[in-house]
């Protein structure tokens, strides 16, 4: 398999690729072709693949060696091994904090030149890689190739432990580490917490250092991992690349789309072991289980009151601060919750769709109608008592 793949690589190397012609379809096709060759280089001894797609076959052959070569260069900080000393040198910067590549447009610096190049595109706004199926555009061709799978449905990464397939190698690794892997060889030296993958350890270590190297160019937020920054940037761009096939809704996260799809399928895979109630999302199950355990992990620092959900604590804190962020555009009233504002706004409209069946009064909200009905109950009780007195008087006379 390996020799045949390499023969294909050598055959495709005759034609030069012009890197300046970024939107050239032939370049994209070549990258996709090389990516498929890359996938075919996996052997029984090499149990992983990755998402790299390269425009030059010489780069591809060099990259394949990182999977095939013996990893003889060991990091003395975290025991990770590398195939090349240059890779080890780059890795060591995650421990030393060295970032020699400085952005000329802002104060940010990077440990690798490739990361600086990608960052510079956030200043220019350049996104030269355009999706042919939708309006999404990307700074990196690798990201475009991965995005195209959301349209084609292609999932080239199969889990060796079960029947699941994934669109990216990152998702496959995450699945394997959470669903199948028990071994956690990467241990934090600060708190002894262990992880199955190196990127999880590196991301965790930022909790101790406070380092958030991934800064949003649109606002002040910073993140410990680049993937978190990418997800956050969609809140600014409005990009929603994950489209529901059953309705017109689109989402910024694939996980949100998966949860949404359960509305159509009716699937509720997360079941409570105490009462049998089922939920479409695991976080809803976790919150529900607190009604059984009595756990209230979100505690008010002012009065000690505990809450099941963080949102409930946020609402409660406004009682202490006096904050009423939801202001009525028709009058000077403000409210703690958006739902209270929505109910109030109805009082400004002429729509009074809740009619009393006992008199001619109408109300904008059902709650006001219910309050009104109580006044009739009092009248009816008096009327009933009067009738009883009248009947008793007739009986006495008789």
Secondary structure per residue as TSV (DSSP state, phi and psi in degrees):
chain	resnum	aa	ss	phi	psi
A	1	X	-	360.0	-42.0
A	2	X	H	-66.7	-44.8
A	3	X	H	-65.4	-41.5
A	4	X	H	-61.5	-41.1
A	5	X	H	-64.0	-42.6
A	6	X	H	-67.2	-32.8
A	7	X	H	-62.1	-40.7
A	8	X	H	-63.2	-38.5
A	9	X	H	-62.2	-45.2
A	10	X	H	-65.2	-37.2
A	11	X	H	-64.9	-36.1
A	12	X	T	-84.2	-1.6
A	13	X	T	-86.4	-7.7
A	14	X	S	-66.1	-35.8
A	15	X	S	-86.8	127.4
A	16	X	-	-78.9	145.4
A	17	X	-	-108.6	126.2
A	18	X	-	-84.3	109.5
A	19	X	T	-68.5	-22.1
A	20	X	T	-72.7	-26.2
A	21	X	-	-87.1	80.9
A	22	X	T	-68.7	-36.3
A	23	X	T	-87.7	5.1
A	24	X	-	-63.2	124.7
A	25	X	H	-63.7	-30.9
A	26	X	H	-64.6	-35.7
A	27	X	H	-63.9	-43.5
A	28	X	H	-64.9	-42.6
A	29	X	H	-62.6	-40.2
A	30	X	H	-64.1	-40.6
A	31	X	H	-63.5	-41.3
A	32	X	H	-65.2	-38.8
A	33	X	H	-64.8	-47.7
A	34	X	H	-62.2	-36.3
A	35	X	H	-62.7	-40.8
A	36	X	H	-66.4	-39.4
A	37	X	H	-60.8	-42.3
A	38	X	H	-58.5	-42.6
A	39	X	H	-61.8	-36.6
A	40	X	T	-74.7	-5.3
A	41	X	T	-84.9	-1.4
A	42	X	-	-70.0	140.3
A	43	X	-	-125.0	-179.9
A	44	X	S	-65.0	-30.7
A	45	X	S	-79.2	-19.3
A	46	X	-	-114.3	100.9
A	47	X	-	-92.5	17.5
A	48	X	-	-142.4	161.0
A	49	X	-	-133.5	176.4
A	50	X	-	-142.4	179.5
A	51	X	-	-92.7	8.4
A	52	X	-	-63.3	132.7
A	53	X	-	-130.4	120.2
A	54	X	-	-117.3	144.7
A	55	X	S	-82.9	-19.9
A	56	X	S	-116.6	133.7
A	57	X	H	-68.6	-27.8
A	58	X	H	-63.3	-38.0
A	59	X	H	-66.8	-37.5
A	60	X	H	-62.6	-46.9
A	61	X	H	-60.6	-41.9
A	62	X	H	-63.0	-40.9
A	63	X	H	-67.5	-39.1
A	64	X	H	-58.2	-34.2
A	65	X	H	-61.9	-25.2
A	66	X	H	-68.1	-26.0
A	67	X	H	-83.4	-35.9
A	68	X	H	-90.1	-28.3
A	69	X	S	-74.6	156.6
A	70	X	-	-69.9	136.0
A	71	X	-	-94.2	97.2
A	72	X	-	-106.3	-6.2
A	73	X	E	-101.0	113.0
A	74	X	E	-104.6	136.3
A	75	X	-	-78.2	130.4
A	76	X	T	-84.3	1.5
A	77	X	T	-99.5	-36.2
A	78	X	T	-138.0	8.6
A	79	X	-	68.8	16.3
A	80	X	-	-80.1	143.3
A	81	X	E	-106.4	152.1
A	82	X	E	-135.7	153.4
A	83	X	S	-77.7	-30.1
A	84	X	S	-126.5	146.9
A	85	X	H	-65.3	-31.2
A	86	X	H	-64.8	-36.4
A	87	X	H	-68.0	-37.9
A	88	X	H	-63.8	-41.9
A	89	X	H	-61.7	-40.8
A	90	X	H	-65.6	-42.8
A	91	X	H	-61.5	-39.6
A	92	X	H	-58.8	-23.9
A	93	X	H	-66.6	-22.7
A	94	X	H	-68.4	-23.6
A	95	X	H	-91.4	-40.2
A	96	X	H	-82.0	-22.0
A	97	X	-	82.2	5.2
A	98	X	-	-66.0	130.3
A	99	X	-	-136.4	84.8
A	100	X	-	-76.8	-11.9
A	101	X	E	-99.7	106.2
A	102	X	E	-97.9	133.9
A	103	X	-	-75.5	133.5
A	104	X	S	-81.2	-10.8
A	105	X	S	-97.4	-24.5
A	106	X	S	-146.8	-171.2
A	107	X	S	-87.8	1.2
A	108	X	-	-76.1	147.6
A	109	X	E	-135.3	161.1
A	110	X	E	-136.8	155.7
A	111	X	S	-83.5	-18.3
A	112	X	S	-131.5	145.1
A	113	X	H	-65.5	-34.2
A	114	X	H	-62.6	-37.8
A	115	X	H	-67.2	-34.9
A	116	X	H	-65.1	-42.8
A	117	X	H	-60.4	-43.9
A	118	X	H	-64.6	-40.2
A	119	X	H	-63.0	-39.3
A	120	X	H	-59.5	-27.2
A	121	X	H	-69.5	-20.4
A	122	X	H	-70.6	-24.8
A	123	X	H	-81.2	-39.6
A	124	X	H	-80.9	-22.0
A	125	X	T	75.5	8.3
A	126	X	-	-72.7	126.9
A	127	X	-	-133.8	81.4
A	128	X	-	-75.8	-12.9
A	129	X	E	-98.2	102.4
A	130	X	E	-98.9	132.7
A	131	X	-	-73.5	133.3
A	132	X	S	-80.1	-12.2
A	133	X	S	-101.5	-19.8
A	134	X	S	-148.4	-173.1
A	135	X	S	-88.5	3.6
A	136	X	-	-67.6	141.8
A	137	X	E	-134.7	153.7
A	138	X	E	-136.9	153.5
A	139	X	S	-81.5	-18.3
A	140	X	S	-129.8	135.0
A	141	X	H	-67.2	-32.1
A	142	X	H	-60.0	-38.7
A	143	X	H	-66.8	-35.6
A	144	X	H	-64.3	-44.1
A	145	X	H	-60.6	-43.4
A	146	X	H	-64.7	-41.6
A	147	X	H	-62.0	-38.9
A	148	X	H	-58.5	-24.1
A	149	X	H	-70.9	-21.5
A	150	X	H	-68.3	-24.1
A	151	X	H	-89.1	-42.2
A	152	X	H	-81.3	-21.8
A	153	X	-	78.5	5.6
A	154	X	-	-65.0	133.1
A	155	X	-	-134.7	86.2
A	156	X	-	-77.7	-9.6
A	157	X	E	-102.5	110.5
A	158	X	E	-100.6	135.2
A	159	X	-	-72.5	131.9
A	160	X	S	-78.0	-10.3
A	161	X	S	-98.4	-23.5
A	162	X	S	-146.3	-169.0
A	163	X	S	-95.2	9.9
A	164	X	-	-78.7	146.9
A	165	X	E	-120.2	153.8
A	166	X	E	-138.0	151.6
A	167	X	S	-78.4	-27.8
A	168	X	S	-129.9	154.0
A	169	X	H	-66.8	-31.3
A	170	X	H	-59.6	-44.3
A	171	X	H	-66.6	-35.9
A	172	X	H	-64.6	-45.3
A	173	X	H	-62.1	-42.2
A	174	X	H	-63.1	-42.5
A	175	X	H	-62.2	-46.2
A	176	X	I	-62.7	-41.7
A	177	X	I	-70.8	-30.3
A	178	X	I	-92.5	-34.2
A	179	X	I	-95.0	-29.2
A	180	X	I	-123.4	-34.8
A	181	X	-	-80.5	128.5
A	182	X	-	-100.4	-34.2
A	183	X	-	-66.8	132.8
A	184	X	-	-131.2	85.0
A	185	X	-	-79.9	-13.8
A	186	X	E	-99.6	108.0
A	187	X	E	-110.2	137.2
A	188	X	-	-76.3	130.1
A	189	X	T	-79.8	-9.7
A	190	X	T	-87.1	-38.9
A	191	X	T	-133.2	2.5
A	192	X	-	69.5	7.8
A	193	X	-	-67.7	139.0
A	194	X	E	-114.2	153.7
A	195	X	E	-137.6	155.4
A	196	X	S	-86.5	-19.8
A	197	X	S	-131.4	151.6
A	198	X	H	-66.2	-38.8
A	199	X	H	-64.1	-29.8
A	200	X	H	-68.1	-39.9
A	201	X	H	-65.0	-46.3
A	202	X	H	-61.5	-43.0
A	203	X	H	-64.1	-40.4
A	204	X	H	-64.6	-39.5
A	205	X	H	-60.8	-24.5
A	206	X	H	-66.8	-20.1
A	207	X	H	-63.6	-38.2
A	208	X	H	-78.6	-39.9
A	209	X	H	-82.7	-23.1
A	210	X	-	77.6	5.8
A	211	X	-	-75.4	125.6
A	212	X	-	-128.3	83.0
A	213	X	-	-74.6	-13.5
A	214	X	E	-99.1	99.3
A	215	X	E	-97.2	133.7
A	216	X	-	-73.9	131.8
A	217	X	S	-79.4	-10.2
A	218	X	S	-98.8	-27.0
A	219	X	S	-144.1	-170.3
A	220	X	S	-88.5	-1.1
A	221	X	-	-71.2	145.2
A	222	X	E	-132.8	155.2
A	223	X	E	-135.8	156.6
A	224	X	S	-81.7	-23.2
A	225	X	S	-132.3	147.2
A	226	X	H	-64.2	-33.2
A	227	X	H	-63.5	-35.2
A	228	X	H	-68.3	-36.8
A	229	X	H	-65.3	-42.8
A	230	X	H	-59.7	-43.3
A	231	X	H	-64.9	-40.7
A	232	X	H	-64.8	-39.5
A	233	X	H	-58.7	-26.0
A	234	X	H	-67.0	-21.4
A	235	X	H	-70.1	-23.9
A	236	X	H	-89.2	-43.8
A	237	X	H	-79.8	-21.6
A	238	X	-	77.0	7.8
A	239	X	-	-64.7	130.4
A	240	X	-	-134.4	81.2
A	241	X	-	-76.6	-10.2
A	242	X	E	-101.7	103.7
A	243	X	E	-97.6	133.7
A	244	X	-	-74.5	131.8
A	245	X	S	-79.9	-10.7
A	246	X	S	-100.3	-25.8
A	247	X	S	-143.2	-173.0
A	248	X	S	-87.1	1.5
A	249	X	-	-73.6	145.4
A	250	X	E	-132.2	155.2
A	251	X	E	-135.9	153.6
A	252	X	S	-81.7	-20.5
A	253	X	S	-123.2	140.3
A	254	X	H	-65.7	-35.4
A	255	X	H	-63.7	-35.3
A	256	X	H	-68.2	-38.6
A	257	X	H	-62.1	-43.7
A	258	X	H	-60.8	-42.3
A	259	X	H	-64.5	-40.7
A	260	X	H	-63.1	-39.3
A	261	X	H	-59.3	-25.0
A	262	X	H	-69.5	-18.4
A	263	X	H	-64.9	-38.3
A	264	X	H	-78.6	-39.4
A	265	X	H	-84.2	-21.3
A	266	X	-	77.7	6.8
A	267	X	-	-69.7	132.2
A	268	X	-	-134.1	81.7
A	269	X	-	-78.1	-11.5
A	270	X	E	-102.6	104.5
A	271	X	E	-109.2	138.8
A	272	X	-	-76.0	130.1
A	273	X	T	-77.3	-13.0
A	274	X	T	-89.2	-40.8
A	275	X	T	-128.0	-4.9
A	276	X	-	84.0	-2.8
A	277	X	-	-65.8	138.0
A	278	X	E	-114.8	153.2
A	279	X	E	-136.5	152.6
A	280	X	S	-80.1	-22.0
A	281	X	S	-127.5	144.5
A	282	X	H	-67.2	-35.5
A	283	X	H	-65.6	-29.5
A	284	X	H	-70.2	-35.6
A	285	X	H	-65.1	-43.0
A	286	X	H	-60.1	-43.9
A	287	X	H	-64.4	-43.1
A	288	X	H	-60.9	-41.2
A	289	X	H	-61.4	-24.3
A	290	X	H	-67.2	-21.1
A	291	X	H	-70.0	-23.5
A	292	X	H	-88.0	-42.9
A	293	X	H	-81.7	-21.1
A	294	X	-	79.9	5.4
A	295	X	-	-66.8	132.4
A	296	X	-	-133.1	83.7
A	297	X	-	-74.3	-14.5
A	298	X	E	-102.1	105.4
A	299	X	E	-109.6	137.7
A	300	X	-	-73.9	130.1
A	301	X	T	-77.7	-11.8
A	302	X	T	-92.5	-39.2
A	303	X	T	-129.7	-3.2
A	304	X	-	83.0	-0.9
A	305	X	-	-67.0	139.3
A	306	X	E	-107.2	154.6
A	307	X	E	-137.1	152.1
A	308	X	S	-74.6	-37.7
A	309	X	S	-119.1	150.2
A	310	X	H	-66.6	-32.0
A	311	X	H	-65.0	-35.5
A	312	X	H	-66.0	-37.1
A	313	X	H	-65.4	-42.6
A	314	X	H	-59.9	-42.5
A	315	X	H	-64.0	-42.2
A	316	X	H	-63.7	-39.3
A	317	X	H	-59.3	-27.1
A	318	X	H	-67.5	-21.8
A	319	X	H	-64.7	-37.6
A	320	X	H	-80.3	-40.8
A	321	X	H	-82.3	-22.0
A	322	X	-	80.0	6.0
A	323	X	-	-67.6	131.8
A	324	X	-	-132.4	84.1
A	325	X	-	-74.3	-14.0
A	326	X	E	-98.7	102.0
A	327	X	E	-100.2	139.5
A	328	X	-	-77.5	133.3
A	329	X	S	-80.7	-10.2
A	330	X	S	-99.0	-24.7
A	331	X	S	-146.5	-170.6
A	332	X	S	-89.7	3.2
A	333	X	-	-73.6	146.3
A	334	X	E	-130.0	157.6
A	335	X	E	-138.1	156.3
A	336	X	S	-72.9	-36.7
A	337	X	S	-123.3	152.1
A	338	X	H	-66.1	-34.1
A	339	X	H	-64.2	-35.5
A	340	X	H	-67.6	-37.6
A	341	X	H	-64.5	-43.1
A	342	X	H	-60.7	-41.9
A	343	X	H	-64.6	-39.3
A	344	X	H	-66.7	-39.0
A	345	X	H	-59.7	-27.8
A	346	X	G	-64.3	-28.0
A	347	X	G	-67.2	-20.0
A	348	X	G	-87.4	-15.9
A	349	X	S	-88.3	162.1
A	350	X	S	-87.5	-3.5
A	351	X	-	-75.4	115.1
A	352	X	-	-128.7	84.1
A	353	X	-	-89.7	-3.2
A	354	X	E	-100.5	106.2
A	355	X	E	-103.3	138.8
A	356	X	-	-77.6	132.4
A	357	X	S	-82.5	-8.7
A	358	X	S	-105.4	-17.9
A	359	X	S	-146.0	-171.5
A	360	X	S	-94.8	8.3
A	361	X	-	-76.0	148.1
A	362	X	E	-131.0	156.0
A	363	X	E	-137.9	153.2
A	364	X	S	-78.2	-25.5
A	365	X	S	-131.5	149.0
A	366	X	H	-63.7	-34.4
A	367	X	H	-62.8	-35.7
A	368	X	H	-71.7	-34.3
A	369	X	H	-63.9	-42.5
A	370	X	H	-62.1	-41.5
A	371	X	H	-62.4	-42.4
A	372	X	H	-62.7	-39.8
A	373	X	H	-60.9	-29.2
A	374	X	H	-62.9	-30.4
A	375	X	H	-67.2	-31.9
A	376	X	H	-73.0	-34.7
A	377	X	H	-60.5	-39.0
A	378	X	H	-62.8	-43.1
A	379	X	H	-63.5	-40.7
A	380	X	H	-69.4	-34.3
A	381	X	H	-64.8	-43.3
A	382	X	H	-62.1	-44.2
A	383	X	H	-61.7	-41.0
A	384	X	H	-65.2	-41.2
A	385	X	H	-63.7	-40.0
A	386	X	H	-63.1	-40.6
A	387	X	H	-64.5	-40.7
A	388	X	H	-63.6	-40.4
A	389	X	H	-63.5	-41.9
A	390	X	H	-62.9	-44.4
A	391	X	H	-65.4	-37.9
A	392	X	H	-65.7	-38.7
A	393	X	H	-64.2	-39.0
A	394	X	H	-65.4	-41.7
A	395	X	H	-63.9	-38.6
A	396	X	H	-66.8	-42.0
A	397	X	H	-62.7	-39.4
A	398	X	-	-69.2	360.0
